[in-house]
Every structure is written in C-alpha cells, then in structure tokens.
Amino acid sequence: MEQQNTYAFGPFRLDTEIQLLCNEESCIKLTPKVYRLLVYFLLHSGRLISHEELFDAVWEGRIVDDSALRLAINSLRNALQDESKSPHYIATVSKRGYRFMAEVSVKDHCFFAKTNLTNSLCYRPKVELLPIGFKYTNELTGLQIAFQQASTGQRQLVFLTGEQGTGKTALLDIFLANVNSSGLSVLRARCVQMKGVTEPFLPLLEALERRCREPYGNLLIEQLSNLAPTWLYQMLTVLNPEERAMLQTKIPSCNSGCILREGAHFFETLSSDSTLILVLDNSHWSDEFTLDLLNFLMFRCSAAKLLIIVSYRSSDNGSGVRRIKEMRAELFSRDLCQELSMQKR
C-alpha cells in the first residue's frame, strides 16, 4: 500500500516501517484497519475521499457496511485527539466522504532512529541540587565516572553496598536526577522481600510492565515482541486480545534459559547506540535468575553503553547476598566491576 517512509503532520509522526504513530509525548499502536486508513489519508491529504474509495483502499473491496467505516474513523480521531465538530485533521463532508486537512511531509524512514522516539525507556533528567550536608560526594563522583565510561561503550557494573539508613536510595535519586546524555534510557527495578518462592526475573518484569503502561509503552511492547517475546509473554495484561493471539504464535515453549538469553539480547540492543542505566535496588532480596542475567551481561564481549548498578545490604543473610558475593568475587577477578561502600557518617 505504501513505501517505507515517515509521514509528518502536526506534532505526529507515522513510521511505516514499524507501523507506529508517535507525537512528542507518547506512541500509539494502531489496529491494522485504522493504520491503513491513516496511511491512505496521508497519501491523499487535502482531497475529498468518498466512502466507496475508502472501502476499496482499506477493506480491499470486501463487503462491509458504513458502521465499520465510522468505527475506524472514530478510532483514528481518538488516536489523533481530533474532535469531529471542530476537526484539525479529519473533516466530514456530509454524505460525500472525508478530507484529511493537515499538511503532510514525507521524511526518510530512518527518522525515528535519529530521534528519541526510538527510545522506549527514555529518561528526562531533572537537575536536582545536592542537599545541604550531603556526605556522599565521593560515591556520587564514582557513579558519574562509571556512567562516563559506559557511555563510551565500556559496559560497567557497580555494586553499591550499605546498611539500611546509609542513604543508598538518596544517592541513586540524586545521581539519576543529574545524569544527562542524548537518548539516555533508564530502567529502575526494585526487589521486594518474599517469604515464598519468587517468580524468575520478577523485579525486571515488574519494572518493564510498569513502563509498558507509560508514554512510549507501545514502542516498548513492540521492541519486546521483536527482541524478547518470552519476556512479553510474562506481561500479557499489557496486551489486547489480538496482540496476545499473535504473541502466542511466537512462543512454542518458554523456559528460564531462553528468557535469560532473550533478556541479555534485549538489554544489549537498547544499549547499542545510546546509554542504558539499569538499576536493581534492594538486590539482597533478588531472585537468582535476575542476578544471573546481570552477571551474564557483564561477561558478554560486545560493546555496549550499559551501566548496571546493584544496590544491596551486605549484612543480609539471604540467598541473594550469597549470590551477589559470588558474582562480585568472579567479576572482580576479571576487572569487570567495582564497589562503592556507604557507611553511616
């Protein structure tokens, strides 16, 4: 129906390569019919298009009634936040058809790759002044140096250790508030103490599921579907029935081994061109699968702009700390990590 292009109109961009509609705030995944309807409007902007022409173009001559067209038009208007009574994009011409009113320009289909709209875990830092009496400036400098090294393609892992009340959370908040880089991605996961058996990769899955419901969530879902479908399969509540059915065809079987490999591929892909900060708070309560994934990421050889921060209490007696200490010993022996220790001052 159309070549691989990016169509720009108003604040919107439609990339036909990934079939995603985005503006400055979010991305919207359109159903196939609504997508085809929008593309046809963009190809024929300013011209009156009859109902019959739209039926031929969008429904390919299938016999459908007028209600199907009205439903698709209403869905498209909702996606564009367009009012039928005072439209900016889709004007109804009574008993004759519709006209797309916005001026449309065509851009290189790589346009998304050159903007933050490809960044599904985008992060906008909010500069925060150091609080009066802040005592951990050396530790903050250590995180900033690790970030700079990661930004050059040298993946970094920082163990941030300290007991409860030493200020680990405050330090991370200040670091993230002040860090800045073009296209920066951040995923912050928090472990919770569980008395029973925990779900593998639970903190990362919960953090990703939360981001799937935020702006750019549809783009994140699309990336997970393409790069790590077994991860998306653990988050079916973010999908509609049609998306669930399509995903299930990609998942003949699901086990922790393939989830680990897909997870590593997913996070490496996100950090191939722009820096990704992956934070695991309270990792002394983490499941071993999550820690194994972080360990696996550090042993991979490809260049990645990846900074992993593992925050934990070393005095905890749980299995998480035992696994962290094993990781730390092995990674230290290979010069693949560093540790920042916070003490009460």
C-alpha positions as CSV (number, residue, x, y, z in Angstrom):
1,M,0.0,0.0,0.0
2,E,2.9,2.4,0.7
3,Q,6.7,2.5,0.7
4,Q,8.7,2.6,3.9
5,N,8.5,6.3,4.8
6,T,7.9,8.5,7.8
7,Y,5.0,10.9,7.4
8,A,5.0,14.0,9.5
9,F,1.8,16.1,10.2
10,G,1.2,18.5,13.1
11,P,3.0,17.0,16.2
12,F,2.6,13.5,14.8
13,R,5.0,11.1,13.0
14,L,3.9,7.8,11.4
15,D,6.8,5.4,10.7
16,T,5.5,2.8,8.2
17,E,8.5,0.6,8.8
18,I,7.4,-0.2,12.4
19,Q,3.8,0.9,11.8
20,L,3.8,3.2,14.9
21,L,2.2,6.6,15.4
22,C,4.1,9.0,17.7
23,N,4.0,12.5,19.0
24,E,6.2,14.4,21.4
25,E,4.6,12.7,24.4
26,S,3.8,9.1,23.5
27,C,3.5,6.4,20.8
28,I,0.2,4.8,19.8
29,K,0.0,1.4,18.2
30,L,-2.9,1.4,15.7
31,T,-5.0,-1.6,14.7
32,P,-4.4,-2.8,11.1
33,K,-7.5,-1.2,9.7
34,V,-7.0,2.1,11.4
35,Y,-3.4,2.1,10.3
36,R,-4.3,1.5,6.7
37,L,-7.0,4.2,6.9
38,L,-4.4,6.8,8.3
39,V,-1.9,5.9,5.6
40,Y,-4.5,6.4,2.8
41,F,-5.4,9.8,4.3
42,L,-1.8,10.8,4.4
43,L,-1.2,9.8,0.8
44,H,-4.2,11.8,-0.3
45,S,-4.1,14.8,2.1
46,G,-6.4,17.7,1.1
47,R,-8.6,15.7,-1.3
48,L,-12.2,14.7,-0.7
49,I,-12.2,10.9,-0.4
50,S,-15.6,9.1,-0.9
51,H,-16.8,6.2,1.3
52,E,-16.6,3.8,-1.6
53,E,-12.9,4.8,-2.3
54,L,-12.1,4.1,1.4
55,F,-13.8,0.8,1.3
56,D,-11.8,-0.2,-1.7
57,A,-8.5,1.0,-0.3
58,V,-8.8,-0.1,3.3
59,W,-11.1,-3.1,3.1
60,E,-9.8,-4.1,-0.3
61,G,-13.3,-4.4,-1.8
62,R,-14.7,-6.6,0.9
63,I,-18.4,-6.0,1.6
64,V,-18.8,-4.1,4.8
65,D,-21.4,-1.6,6.0
66,D,-21.0,2.1,6.8
67,S,-20.7,1.4,10.5
68,A,-17.3,-0.3,10.0
69,L,-16.0,2.9,8.4
70,R,-17.5,5.1,11.0
71,L,-15.9,3.0,13.8
72,A,-12.5,3.2,12.1
73,I,-12.8,6.9,11.6
74,N,-13.7,7.4,15.3
75,S,-10.8,5.2,16.4
76,L,-8.4,7.3,14.3
77,R,-9.9,10.5,15.6
78,N,-9.3,9.3,19.2
79,A,-5.7,8.4,18.4
80,L,-5.2,11.9,17.0
81,Q,-7.2,13.6,19.7
82,D,-9.3,15.1,17.0
83,E,-12.8,16.5,17.5
84,S,-15.4,15.7,14.8
85,K,-17.2,19.1,15.4
86,S,-14.1,21.2,15.2
87,P,-11.5,18.9,13.5
88,H,-7.9,19.7,12.9
89,Y,-7.2,16.5,10.9
90,I,-10.3,14.6,9.6
91,A,-13.2,16.6,8.2
92,T,-16.6,15.0,7.5
93,V,-18.2,16.1,4.2
94,S,-21.8,15.2,4.7
95,K,-23.0,12.3,2.5
96,R,-19.9,12.6,0.4
97,G,-16.9,11.4,2.4
98,Y,-13.9,12.7,4.3
99,R,-11.0,15.0,3.8
100,F,-7.7,14.9,5.7
101,M,-6.9,18.6,6.3
102,A,-3.4,18.6,7.8
103,E,-0.3,19.4,5.7
104,V,1.8,16.2,5.4
105,S,5.5,15.9,4.7
106,V,7.5,12.8,3.9
107,K,10.8,12.1,5.7
108,D,13.4,9.5,5.5
109,H,12.2,6.2,7.0
110,C,15.2,6.3,9.4
111,F,13.8,9.5,11.0
112,F,12.9,7.6,14.2
113,A,16.3,6.2,14.6
114,K,17.6,9.8,14.7
115,T,15.2,10.9,17.5
116,N,14.3,9.9,21.0
117,L,11.1,8.4,19.7
118,T,13.0,5.1,19.3
119,N,13.9,5.3,23.0
120,S,11.2,3.1,24.7
121,L,12.9,3.6,28.1
122,C,13.6,7.3,27.6
123,Y,14.6,9.3,30.6
124,R,14.5,13.1,31.1
125,P,16.7,14.1,33.9
126,K,15.6,16.8,36.3
127,V,18.6,18.6,37.7
128,E,18.5,18.5,41.5
129,L,20.8,20.4,43.7
130,L,22.8,18.5,46.3
131,P,21.1,18.8,49.6
132,I,22.9,20.8,52.3
133,G,25.2,18.5,54.2
134,F,25.2,15.7,51.6
135,K,28.0,13.4,52.7
136,Y,28.5,11.1,49.8
137,T,30.1,13.3,47.1
138,N,32.8,10.7,46.6
139,E,30.3,7.9,45.9
140,L,28.4,10.3,43.6
141,T,31.5,11.0,41.7
142,G,32.2,7.3,41.4
143,L,28.8,6.7,39.8
144,Q,29.3,9.6,37.4
145,I,32.7,8.3,36.3
146,A,31.2,4.8,35.7
147,F,28.5,6.4,33.6
148,Q,31.0,8.3,31.5
149,Q,32.9,5.0,30.9
150,A,29.7,3.2,30.0
151,S,28.8,6.0,27.6
152,T,32.0,5.2,25.6
153,G,30.8,1.6,25.1
154,Q,32.6,0.0,28.0
155,R,29.9,-1.7,30.0
156,Q,30.1,-1.1,33.7
157,L,28.7,-2.8,36.9
158,V,28.8,-1.0,40.2
159,F,28.0,-2.8,43.5
160,L,26.6,-0.2,45.8
161,T,26.6,-1.6,49.3
162,G,25.5,-0.1,52.6
163,E,23.2,-0.9,55.5
164,Q,19.7,0.4,55.9
165,G,19.7,4.2,56.5
166,T,23.1,4.9,54.9
167,G,21.5,6.8,52.0
168,K,21.8,4.4,49.1
169,T,18.4,5.4,47.7
170,A,19.0,9.1,48.1
171,L,22.4,8.8,46.4
172,L,20.8,7.0,43.4
173,D,18.0,9.6,43.3
174,I,20.5,12.4,43.1
175,F,22.7,10.6,40.6
176,L,19.8,9.9,38.2
177,A,18.3,13.4,38.6
178,N,21.6,14.9,37.4
179,V,22.8,12.5,34.8
180,N,22.4,13.6,31.2
181,S,23.1,12.1,27.8
182,S,21.4,12.2,24.4
183,G,18.9,9.4,24.1
184,L,19.5,8.2,27.7
185,S,17.5,5.1,28.8
186,V,16.8,4.2,32.4
187,L,15.2,1.1,33.9
188,R,15.0,1.1,37.7
189,A,13.8,-2.2,39.3
190,R,13.2,-2.7,43.0
191,C,13.3,-6.1,44.7
192,V,10.9,-6.9,47.5
193,Q,11.4,-9.4,50.3
194,M,9.4,-12.5,49.6
195,K,8.8,-15.3,52.1
196,G,7.9,-18.0,49.5
197,V,9.1,-19.0,46.0
198,T,9.6,-16.0,43.8
199,E,8.9,-15.6,40.1
200,P,12.1,-15.7,38.0
201,F,13.2,-12.2,36.9
202,L,10.4,-10.7,38.9
203,P,11.9,-7.2,39.6
204,L,12.8,-6.6,36.0
205,L,9.5,-7.9,34.7
206,E,7.6,-5.7,37.1
207,A,9.7,-2.6,36.1
208,L,9.2,-3.3,32.4
209,E,5.5,-3.9,32.8
210,R,5.1,-0.6,34.6
211,R,7.0,1.2,31.7
212,C,4.7,-0.6,29.2
213,R,1.8,1.4,30.7
214,E,3.6,4.7,30.5
215,P,4.3,7.1,27.5
216,Y,6.2,5.2,24.8
217,G,4.8,2.0,26.2
218,N,3.5,0.8,22.9
219,L,7.0,1.2,21.4
220,L,8.5,-0.8,24.3
221,I,5.9,-3.6,23.7
222,E,6.8,-3.6,20.1
223,Q,10.5,-4.0,20.9
224,L,9.9,-6.7,23.4
225,S,7.7,-8.6,20.9
226,N,10.6,-8.4,18.3
227,L,13.6,-8.9,20.6
228,A,12.3,-10.8,23.7
229,P,8.9,-12.3,23.2
230,T,9.3,-14.7,26.1
231,W,9.6,-11.6,28.4
232,L,6.5,-10.1,26.9
233,Y,4.7,-13.4,27.4
234,Q,5.1,-12.8,31.1
235,M,3.3,-9.5,30.8
236,L,0.1,-10.4,28.9
237,T,-2.0,-7.9,30.8
238,V,-0.4,-5.0,28.8
239,L,-1.7,-6.6,25.5
240,N,-5.1,-6.6,23.9
241,P,-6.6,-9.9,22.8
242,E,-5.3,-9.6,19.2
243,E,-1.8,-8.9,20.4
244,R,-1.9,-11.9,22.8
245,A,-3.0,-14.2,20.0
246,M,-0.2,-13.0,17.7
247,L,2.4,-13.3,20.5
248,Q,1.4,-16.9,21.4
249,T,2.4,-18.0,17.9
250,K,5.9,-16.9,18.7
251,I,6.2,-18.8,21.9
252,P,6.2,-22.6,21.3
253,S,7.8,-23.1,24.7
254,C,9.1,-20.9,27.5
255,N,11.8,-21.6,30.0
256,S,14.2,-19.7,32.1
257,G,17.2,-20.4,29.8
258,C,15.7,-18.8,26.7
259,I,14.3,-16.0,28.8
260,L,17.9,-15.2,30.1
261,R,19.3,-15.2,26.5
262,E,16.5,-13.0,25.2
263,G,16.8,-10.7,28.1
264,A,20.5,-10.2,27.5
265,H,19.9,-9.6,23.8
266,F,17.1,-7.1,24.6
267,F,19.2,-5.0,27.1
268,E,22.2,-5.1,24.8
269,T,20.2,-3.9,21.9
270,L,18.8,-1.0,23.9
271,S,22.4,0.0,24.9
272,S,24.0,-0.5,21.4
273,D,23.6,3.2,20.3
274,S,22.6,5.1,23.4
275,T,23.4,4.7,27.1
276,L,21.2,2.5,29.3
277,I,21.3,2.6,33.1
278,L,19.9,-0.5,34.7
279,V,19.4,-0.2,38.5
280,L,18.5,-3.0,40.8
281,D,17.5,-1.7,44.2
282,N,17.4,-3.9,47.3
283,S,19.1,-6.7,45.4
284,H,19.8,-8.6,48.6
285,W,16.1,-9.7,48.1
286,S,16.6,-10.5,44.4
287,D,15.9,-13.9,42.8
288,E,19.0,-15.6,41.5
289,F,17.7,-15.6,37.9
290,T,17.8,-11.8,37.8
291,L,21.3,-11.7,39.3
292,D,22.4,-14.4,36.8
293,L,21.2,-12.2,34.0
294,L,23.2,-9.2,35.2
295,N,26.2,-11.4,35.6
296,F,25.8,-12.8,32.1
297,L,25.5,-9.3,30.7
298,M,28.9,-8.4,32.1
299,F,30.6,-11.5,30.6
300,R,29.4,-10.7,27.1
301,C,32.1,-9.4,24.8
302,S,30.3,-6.9,22.5
303,A,30.5,-3.2,23.1
304,A,27.5,-1.8,25.0
305,K,26.8,1.5,26.5
306,L,25.5,-0.2,29.6
307,L,25.7,0.8,33.3
308,I,24.4,-1.7,35.8
309,I,24.0,-0.6,39.5
310,V,23.3,-3.3,42.1
311,S,22.3,-1.8,45.4
312,Y,22.3,-4.2,48.4
313,R,22.9,-4.7,52.2
314,S,25.9,-6.9,52.7
315,S,24.8,-8.0,56.2
316,D,21.6,-9.7,54.9
317,N,21.8,-13.5,55.3
318,G,19.5,-14.4,52.4
319,S,20.4,-16.3,49.2
320,G,20.5,-13.0,47.2
321,V,23.6,-11.7,49.1
322,R,25.3,-15.1,48.8
323,R,24.8,-15.0,45.0
324,I,25.9,-11.3,44.9
325,K,29.1,-12.1,46.8
326,E,29.9,-15.0,44.3
327,M,29.3,-12.6,41.4
328,R,31.4,-9.9,42.9
329,A,34.3,-12.2,43.5
330,E,34.3,-13.6,40.0
331,L,33.8,-10.2,38.3
332,F,36.5,-8.5,40.5
333,S,39.0,-11.2,39.5
334,R,38.4,-10.3,35.8
335,D,38.3,-6.5,36.5
336,L,34.6,-6.3,35.3
337,C,33.1,-4.5,38.3
338,Q,33.7,-2.0,41.1
339,E,32.2,-1.5,44.5
340,L,31.1,1.7,46.3
341,S,30.6,1.2,50.0
342,M,28.5,3.6,52.0
343,Q,28.9,3.9,55.8
344,K,26.9,5.9,58.2
345,R,28.6,9.3,58.8
